[in-house]
């Protein structure tokens, strides 16, 4: 990546140097080259002009978004933007947490079973301690109570499974709050904007189409911003919930497998 940036920087500097050199070379035009210069000018004028807005489409879009944000009124657009930013931060943190909590369950179960049969419970506990994820944590709690009997192991697995589910669902309520709050703030800004528009009409003493259209446009921008924020956060929320459901199913299946392993091991 550093090499790529270096290449781009050198290319841009070279391009600027070539342009400056070309301008300096073109400055001392002589009568012998006037005819060629006229021909080149005609060719350049015949070429289609490039719209500067097209060349800087990204920057132009940025200016448009900033303009719409200011037109909607920062007093209402800023709270919606904060809901979106904070909600995205929580969603990304949850996605990273769940991603790091996901392991190859089949491989882990095979390793635990093999370790349990060959080296005993303590070695299996050590393997679970050194493995990340809620499944390994549940296994460790169950194996840690093996000396108390299989009933104690089952109760421990069920209880600690609920704890791990709660940890995975942490802060999801905040995302749900921002999903509901963003459009509500947008609608509130729209209502306030409509009231301001009617106040302006009343003060002017005349219904001007320009005045009415401008007021309504500014008022509806807050609703649009709120709906966009809610849609984005809803997509992240549904993905997180589906990820949690998948992990919970893996935890339940693994817990049943653990009880079967310990039952077999207890009969030896």
Secondary structure as GFF3:
##gff-version 3
##sequence-region A 1 268
A	DSSP	alpha_helix	2	27	.	.	.	ID=ss1
A	DSSP	three_ten_helix	31	33	.	.	.	ID=ss2
A	DSSP	alpha_helix	34	46	.	.	.	ID=ss3
A	DSSP	alpha_helix	52	55	.	.	.	ID=ss4
A	DSSP	alpha_helix	57	71	.	.	.	ID=ss5
A	DSSP	alpha_helix	74	101	.	.	.	ID=ss6
A	DSSP	alpha_helix	105	119	.	.	.	ID=ss7
A	DSSP	alpha_helix	121	129	.	.	.	ID=ss8
A	DSSP	alpha_helix	134	144	.	.	.	ID=ss9
A	DSSP	three_ten_helix	146	148	.	.	.	ID=ss10
A	DSSP	alpha_helix	150	168	.	.	.	ID=ss11
A	DSSP	alpha_helix	172	204	.	.	.	ID=ss12
A	DSSP	alpha_helix	209	266	.	.	.	ID=ss13
###
